[in-house]
Structures are given as C-alpha cells and as structure tokens.
Amino acid sequence: MSAAAASGKAAKASRSRAPKADAYLASPEAQELARRALGDITSPADVGEYLGISMEAERVGTLRFACSLPGYVGWTWAVTMARVPRARHVTVSETELLPGAEALLAPSFVPWADRLQPGDVRPGDTLPHIVDDPRLEPGYAATGEEEADRLAIWELGLGRPRVLSAEGRGEAAARWYSGAHGPAAAEAVKAIAQCSTCGFITPLAGALRSLFGVCANQWSPRDGAVVSYDHGCGAHSETDVARGATQWPANSPTIDDSSIVAVSLDG
C-alpha cells in the first residue's frame, strides 16, 4: 500500500470515529435551555452571542457562548448537553467558563517555598525542611582513622547531620562574589587596598577559605560579614590618609626692636 493510500485510509477511519453532528443538541431550543442554565451561575447580561457547538461523543455536545464579563476578554461560556438514544429531549450536564486562545490567564501557581527570596525571612519565621536539598550532603561520623577524621572535621563538619555539598559551596561562592561582598561592590572599587592584606580579615574554614574570610573591623561597613579577599573598604588596617596642611599656620615670630634697652655686661 502506498503512503498516500495509507494516509487516506487513516483519515477516513478518523472521520468514521468522529461523533456525528446532532440536530437536537444544536437546535434553538437547546440553545435557549443552555442560556437558562447559565443564568443559574451568572447574569444573563454576561452571556453573549452563540458561538457554536463541538461534539464530545455520540449525542453529547458542548455549546459555547461569548463572555461579556469585564476582565474576561477571550473567555467563553460552555454548556455541555446530552440526550439519550432515540430521545428528542436534551439535558444539561455541566456549565463552566473556559479560556480561549486570547484569554488573559493568571500566572502558574508557584509554591510558597519556591517564591521565598533571600531577605524574606523575618524574626520568628521558620523555613520548611527540605529533605533532598542539593546544597547539602550527609554529615560525617568518626571512623577512628586519624587522617580521614582530620579531613572530615576540617571540611565536612564532624557531628552535624548535613553539611554543604560541592554544589552548595559553589552557589554560595558565586552569590557572595558577584554581590556586595565581592570585588564589584562600590566600596571595593574605591578602596586603596584589598582585604587580602588587611589584618582584620579572618579566613573561613574548609574549601571556602581560599577565597573568602570574615571582616572583624568594627569600623568597616562589612563588619561580621563574609567578604572575598579582593574586596576592600576604607577601613583597611594598613592604609592611611594624606596629612593635609594645618588651617592655622604658625608664622615666624615678630620682634619689636623699638623698645629694646641696651645693657652693658661689663658692669
């Protein structure tokens, strides 16, 4: 069988399976019944012109009407109706308001835990527990092997149920470095020297110590915060300001020789 013949046969089979049009469901009487049914859920003034019928199954069709509700442009009222075999009487199955191709829809629902942003947590708030958080991995239990345990205490944090994973450390490092804690911050751009040469920088533990430390200078705008070593501010321990000239210069002394009395020392 050729491809064209196979395609034609498939199209014919598809048409044979499609529900047949039903004159009783599309009749003016059915349309009026559908309008009365919509009157139970909305004002008759909100139901516009009849848009047609689509067959859902044998003797089951959905009649559609334009929606005149303010703010619902592109929506349609839908009334699904049916009739039993060999009966002329149709009944209403359900009524609903459905969006069309041009309807304005609300954005997809986003769970609260996914909508939460850094800075949204206030005193007294508690975040939900994330069992499979990719930023964390199981903690470490002591094995008794000195070298392995030393590495675990240094990097993994002995005694905690979960610790930062490589992904978690990478996300934190990227976030800190590109934000107000990194070299692009306003105070860092204007700084004379970097934090790497400041006596107030305290390195972090673990892998992050190669790039970040905590500022311990009470005069710094980042006191108590994580900063990158190439960050900087005006409170660097080794920088100074140029000493300006005094506003009250000391002039040379003036001697009034008009009142000098010569005294002989020979006696």
C-alpha positions as CSV (number, residue, x, y, z in Angstrom):
1,M,0.0,0.0,0.0
2,S,1.4,3.4,-1.0
3,A,1.9,6.2,1.6
4,A,-0.9,8.3,0.0
5,A,-3.3,5.4,0.2
6,A,-2.4,4.7,3.8
7,S,-2.9,8.3,4.7
8,G,-6.2,8.5,3.0
9,K,-7.4,5.3,4.8
10,A,-6.3,6.7,8.2
11,A,-8.1,10.0,7.5
12,K,-11.3,8.0,6.5
13,A,-11.1,5.9,9.7
14,S,-10.6,9.1,11.8
15,R,-13.7,10.6,10.2
16,S,-15.7,7.5,10.9
17,R,-14.8,7.6,14.5
18,A,-15.7,11.3,15.0
19,P,-19.0,11.9,16.7
20,K,-21.9,12.8,14.4
21,A,-23.5,16.2,14.5
22,D,-26.7,16.2,16.5
23,A,-29.5,18.4,15.3
24,Y,-31.3,18.3,18.6
25,L,-28.3,19.5,20.6
26,A,-27.7,22.4,18.1
27,S,-31.4,23.4,17.9
28,P,-32.6,26.8,19.0
29,E,-34.5,25.1,21.9
30,A,-31.2,23.6,23.2
31,Q,-29.5,26.9,22.9
32,E,-32.3,28.6,25.0
33,L,-32.0,25.8,27.6
34,A,-28.3,26.4,27.7
35,R,-28.8,30.1,28.3
36,R,-31.2,29.4,31.1
37,A,-28.7,27.1,32.7
38,L,-26.0,29.8,32.5
39,G,-28.5,32.1,34.3
40,D,-28.0,30.0,37.4
41,I,-24.3,30.9,37.6
42,T,-24.1,34.4,36.1
43,S,-26.3,37.3,35.0
44,P,-28.0,36.8,31.6
45,A,-26.3,40.1,30.5
46,D,-22.9,38.4,30.8
47,V,-23.8,35.8,28.2
48,G,-23.2,37.0,24.6
49,E,-23.8,35.5,21.2
50,Y,-23.9,31.8,20.4
51,L,-20.6,30.6,19.0
52,G,-21.4,27.1,18.0
53,I,-21.3,23.5,19.2
54,S,-18.5,20.9,19.4
55,M,-19.4,17.2,19.7
56,E,-17.7,15.4,22.6
57,A,-19.3,12.0,21.9
58,E,-22.4,10.5,20.4
59,R,-25.3,12.6,21.5
60,V,-23.1,14.7,23.7
61,G,-22.1,18.2,22.7
62,T,-20.8,21.5,24.3
63,L,-22.5,24.7,23.3
64,R,-20.4,27.8,23.6
65,F,-21.4,31.5,24.1
66,A,-19.3,34.6,24.2
67,C,-18.5,36.0,27.6
68,S,-19.3,39.7,28.3
69,L,-17.9,39.8,31.8
70,P,-15.4,42.7,32.3
71,G,-11.9,41.4,32.5
72,Y,-12.7,38.1,30.7
73,V,-11.9,39.0,27.1
74,G,-11.4,35.9,25.1
75,W,-13.3,33.6,27.6
76,T,-16.4,31.6,26.6
77,W,-19.3,30.1,28.5
78,A,-19.5,26.4,27.9
79,V,-22.6,24.3,28.4
80,T,-22.3,20.5,27.9
81,M,-25.6,18.8,27.0
82,A,-26.7,15.3,26.1
83,R,-29.6,13.2,25.1
84,V,-30.4,9.5,25.4
85,P,-30.8,7.3,22.3
86,R,-34.0,7.9,20.3
87,A,-35.0,10.8,22.5
88,R,-35.6,14.3,21.4
89,H,-35.3,15.8,24.9
90,V,-31.8,17.2,25.8
91,T,-30.5,17.7,29.3
92,V,-27.7,19.9,30.8
93,S,-24.7,18.0,32.1
94,E,-22.5,20.9,33.3
95,T,-21.8,24.6,32.8
96,E,-18.4,26.4,33.1
97,L,-16.4,29.4,32.0
98,L,-13.4,28.4,29.8
99,P,-10.4,30.5,28.5
100,G,-9.9,30.8,24.7
101,A,-6.7,31.3,22.8
102,E,-6.5,35.0,23.5
103,A,-7.7,34.8,27.1
104,L,-5.7,36.6,29.8
105,L,-4.7,33.9,32.4
106,A,-3.3,34.2,35.8
107,P,0.3,33.1,36.2
108,S,1.0,29.5,37.1
109,F,0.9,28.8,40.8
110,V,4.3,28.7,42.5
111,P,4.5,27.1,45.9
112,W,5.4,29.4,48.8
113,A,8.7,27.7,49.4
114,D,9.7,28.4,45.8
115,R,8.5,32.0,45.9
116,L,10.6,32.8,49.0
117,Q,13.5,35.1,48.3
118,P,16.7,35.9,50.3
119,G,15.8,38.6,52.8
120,D,12.1,37.5,53.2
121,V,12.7,35.5,56.4
122,R,11.8,37.7,59.4
123,P,12.4,37.1,63.1
124,G,10.1,34.3,64.2
125,D,9.7,32.8,60.7
126,T,10.7,29.1,60.1
127,L,11.6,27.8,56.7
128,P,10.2,24.3,55.6
129,H,12.6,21.4,55.9
130,I,14.0,20.3,52.5
131,V,14.8,16.6,52.8
132,D,16.7,16.3,49.4
133,D,18.3,19.8,49.3
134,P,21.1,19.6,46.6
135,R,23.1,22.2,48.5
136,L,23.6,19.7,51.4
137,E,25.0,16.3,51.9
138,P,25.1,13.9,54.8
139,G,27.5,14.7,57.7
140,Y,30.4,12.6,58.7
141,A,30.8,10.1,61.6
142,A,34.2,9.5,63.1
143,T,35.9,6.4,61.7
144,G,38.9,6.3,64.0
145,E,41.3,6.8,61.1
146,E,43.3,9.9,62.0
147,E,43.9,11.3,58.5
148,A,40.3,10.7,57.3
149,D,38.8,12.2,60.5
150,R,41.1,15.2,60.3
151,L,39.9,15.9,56.8
152,A,36.3,15.4,57.8
153,I,36.5,17.7,60.7
154,W,38.2,20.3,58.5
155,E,35.9,20.1,55.5
156,L,32.7,18.3,56.3
157,G,32.0,19.3,59.9
158,L,32.0,16.4,62.3
159,G,28.8,15.9,64.3
160,R,26.3,17.7,62.0
161,P,23.5,15.7,60.3
162,R,24.1,17.5,57.0
163,V,26.8,19.8,55.6
164,L,27.4,21.8,52.5
165,S,27.8,19.8,49.3
166,A,30.1,20.9,46.5
167,E,27.0,22.4,44.7
168,G,26.1,24.3,47.9
169,R,29.5,25.7,48.3
170,G,29.7,26.7,44.6
171,E,26.3,28.5,44.8
172,A,27.3,30.4,47.9
173,A,30.7,31.4,46.5
174,A,29.1,32.7,43.3
175,R,26.4,34.6,45.1
176,W,28.9,36.3,47.5
177,Y,31.5,37.0,44.9
178,S,29.1,38.7,42.5
179,G,27.2,40.7,45.1
180,A,28.0,43.3,47.7
181,H,30.7,41.0,49.3
182,G,32.9,40.8,46.2
183,P,35.2,43.0,44.3
184,A,32.5,44.8,42.3
185,A,30.9,46.4,45.4
186,A,31.0,50.2,45.5
187,E,33.4,50.4,48.5
188,A,35.6,47.7,47.0
189,V,36.0,49.6,43.7
190,K,37.0,52.8,45.5
191,A,39.3,51.1,48.1
192,I,43.0,51.7,48.1
193,A,43.9,48.1,49.2
194,Q,42.2,44.7,49.2
195,C,41.0,42.6,52.1
196,S,43.7,40.0,51.5
197,T,46.3,42.4,53.0
198,C,44.1,43.6,55.9
199,G,44.8,42.5,59.4
200,F,41.1,42.3,60.3
201,I,40.3,39.5,57.8
202,T,39.6,36.1,59.4
203,P,39.7,33.2,56.8
204,L,36.7,30.8,56.6
205,A,37.1,27.1,57.3
206,G,37.1,24.5,54.6
207,A,37.4,25.0,50.9
208,L,35.9,28.5,51.0
209,R,38.9,29.8,53.0
210,S,40.8,30.0,49.7
211,L,38.6,32.9,48.5
212,F,36.7,34.3,51.5
213,G,37.1,35.5,55.0
214,V,35.0,37.3,57.7
215,C,35.7,41.0,58.4
216,A,36.4,41.7,62.1
217,N,36.8,45.5,61.9
218,Q,34.0,47.4,63.7
219,W,34.6,50.5,61.5
220,S,34.1,48.6,58.3
221,P,30.7,48.5,56.5
222,R,31.2,44.7,56.3
223,D,32.0,44.1,59.9
224,G,30.9,40.5,60.8
225,A,30.2,39.7,57.1
226,V,31.8,37.3,54.6
227,V,34.0,39.2,52.0
228,S,36.2,38.0,49.2
229,Y,39.9,38.6,49.6
230,D,39.8,41.0,46.6
231,H,37.1,43.0,48.3
232,G,38.1,46.2,50.1
233,C,36.9,49.3,52.0
234,G,38.3,52.4,53.6
235,A,38.8,50.8,57.0
236,H,41.9,48.7,55.8
237,S,44.3,48.1,58.6
238,E,47.4,49.3,56.7
239,T,46.1,52.3,54.7
240,D,46.2,55.9,55.8
241,V,45.0,59.3,54.6
242,A,47.3,62.0,53.4
243,R,48.0,64.6,56.1
244,G,46.7,67.9,54.9
245,A,48.2,71.3,55.8
246,T,47.0,73.0,59.0
247,Q,44.4,75.7,58.7
248,W,46.2,77.7,61.3
249,P,49.8,78.0,60.0
250,A,52.5,79.1,62.5
251,N,54.0,82.4,61.3
252,S,57.6,83.5,62.1
253,P,57.9,85.5,65.4
254,T,57.9,89.2,65.1
255,I,60.3,91.2,67.3
256,D,59.6,94.8,68.3
257,D,63.1,96.4,68.5
258,S,61.8,99.8,69.3
259,S,61.6,99.0,73.0
260,I,64.9,97.2,73.3
261,V,67.2,98.7,76.0
262,A,70.9,98.0,75.6
263,V,72.5,96.7,78.8
264,S,76.3,96.6,79.4
265,L,77.6,93.4,80.7
266,D,81.0,94.9,81.7
267,G,79.4,96.4,84.8
